[in-house]
Amino acid sequence: MRDKGGRLKKLALALIFACACGEDTTDPDVDDHPADRLVLEGPEITDLLGPDGVTEALPSTDGFRRLGLLWDATEEHVLEVRSSVDGTTWTAWAAPEVVSVEMLAHAGHVDAVAIVPEAGSMADDPLARWYQLRVPAGRATPTFLVIEPLPDIPARLPPDEVFAAEDAADEVTEIAAVNRATPIGTVKVHSRADWGARAPRCASGTHTPNRATIHHTVTPTNDSMTVPQRLRQIQRFHQVSRGWCDIGYNFLISRDGRVWRGRGARRIGAHVSNANTGNVGVSFIGTYTSTAPTENQMCQAARLLRRLHEDYGGIALNRTDVKGHRQFGGTSCPGGALYSRIDKILRKARGGCSVD
Ligand SMILES: [Zn+2]
């Protein structure tokens, strides 16, 4: 009876929130990274800022209403942003609305339309096409910076607790299903509780997996943050700045070879534009443009893919069913040094591998 009461209460809350925002609260069929994203590390950030700490006007080909920002810095409030529709009339400088901060890792956003212009007006609310960043004098320059021009300001979502019971039930079922031996070794998936995940903020649809796509998270590869800290930053950015139900990926794999549960296999993720249904997003934590994934990471990815293959016969261990994100177009994800190893990972998934 208690279960039933809890479920009714949850349903009532979900209905209230669905009515309050008047929006479909499942995720749009979206990509993990917008096409004109900028990713900068160390000296690249200093170069971009120039000697006076202000970037030149940077273009966004697709235009934006929100600039999503992820940055590592030793202090808060080191960034300010302004934007422009025409490259001539600029908004006032504004600090990002910070949605997550833990140690170095920050996430947040600045809305182009929410900033009062210094001169002129934002007539008809057109998309902003230009932005500038500055670090005020005397403040610590970020050591890692991702800038994502986003076309929409998402609707506010209900609080985490609405979907908490559903999330907990999903977790128990799926961890038991995934953490079993495969013909090439046992998979151990760390639970959402292991990384301190928040509950989803809306209900992602369910699907039967029939393919998988490899991504990278585009976070520092030699990371001074712990994996749980980094995952919490990504989740908050996806939930609040991007407005998604949950972290976009179904599973994530850290450089030490640990596998982490994102949405799990049976929830539709948010990682490949217009191709999320049936598609299990497996994201390697780090940036693999030039750095190769570790052997442990590849072997555990292989075991996870084997598990998915065993459980969902529709996923063949070949390049038709297991793709790199860039094969869908519009992105370099998962980076050249990981993309070039997908065949090797699939060989391991078919034939086996060992871990340290
Ligand atoms: Zn991707």
Residues whose N, C-alpha, C, O or C-beta is under 5 A from the ligand:
A	BS01	ZN	D32 H215 H216 H271 H325 C333
